[in-house]
Amino acid sequence: MSGRCHRFFSRREALGLVGATGVTAGLWGSFASGQSAGARASRELEVRLAKASIVEGAETEGLVSAVADGPPPVLRLRRNTPFKIGVTNRLDDYTSMHWHGLRVDNAMDGVPYLTQFPIGKDQRFQYEMTSPDAGTFWYHPHCMTMEQMALGFTGILIVEEDDDPGFDFDLPINLRDFRLDGQGRWLDLWTARGAARSGTFGTVITANWQVEPTYEAPTGGLVRLRIAATDTTRIYRVFLPDADGRLIAIDGHPLPAPVDIPKTEETALHLGPGQRADIVVRMPLSEGQSITLMTDAPGAARILANIRSIGSTLDRSVSEVAALPPNPVSTPDLNAARLEEFVFGWSPEGDLPNNGLCGTLGYTFWSINRQPWPGDAVEGTGPLATFKLGESVVLRLRNESPNAHPIHLHGLAFKPIRSNKRQIAPLWTDTILLQKEETVDIAFVADNPGDWAFHCHIIEHQKTGLAGYIRVLES
Ligand SMILES: [Cu+2]
């Protein structure tokens, strides 16, 4: 356990964290009673180059963030409340911003050519959105996606519940890898070999851009961990061996009833790129004791973050953890639902370049229904399927490949209803992690009009053909 202690005073705003190491006990009171301490009606983000120490003892330059020296800020907004966010691009390359999991207006979804033009250097685009759902979401560029995400631009976005659910501490944990050598220098961000298989894995696993950070939280308190898997490639397999707690939400949507948290590698919760888990843990009752968030990984399990008890005990109990209020997602009528089938697999185009949504990796390996995303010009590129507004829909997602694919649908919440391989919980989500050679049916009501991107969230798969979109008509 080589976890370093981190002081966040100078970066508290950047990380959106209050009460990390060094903050006095007095602040907890305000944090506990005012969960919306950071919620705002508007924000400005400047997408820019940054530097930070990710490998101990070395500084890495050429990161992409919205602050000079750390991860993109945690954004907090309130449910059903308009939120404006200006995005100014200070990079030489184009960008755009997507709000993963938010059911917003199509024009605000941030997908180049499908919903907006890319944002050029020194240009600003103002996003305006109102989220009907509370929960843990995230944001990232959808243009030059591979480069800008791999270089750091993945941030957590929190939509607060109407009523404070009464936890003592809120800790966003942004899980992602970086591809760096031992001196903190960049390795190739993608490889043809990786793109054609499970993706190119990072070499440094981080939480909030840090290796094994240690946070502090009130002794005996209930801590809400908002774990977001924002890596381009890695499927995290998280567990908490020392903790008592409950899983309360997956992918932004509350579980109908909280369930016990995974404590072993065997029971680990698999979070593919794009997925989130809200976990409430009860901190140890003795000051100085820690709990550990871990991930199973090839070779050995790894520490993601430590959380240490500090202060006199609050003496809370996990039995106090109740279900969060459900989000207002319409329930599909499965008897009337229209079935559409999709197969995710190899591409007939071989190694030709593919422009999948703004910026190419130089080759094409993947497809949906044998059709790789054909390029930047949407002109002449039809939707994979078109639905009437309000129509109940079942999509049959067949993965014919030996690789897992976290399939993400923009703008709509859906639920898996059956798998040919496993018992599957019918929980609302925006990203379903298809196992190798698995077929899963998902269902939803097509109640948000627009052209919604539909793609794998292993970015090398998306960018080499495993992308497309569906259309929901205005009426
Ligand atoms: Cu994939």
Residues whose N, C-alpha, C, O or C-beta is under 5 A from the ligand:
A	BS01	CU	A404 H405 P406 C456 I458 H461
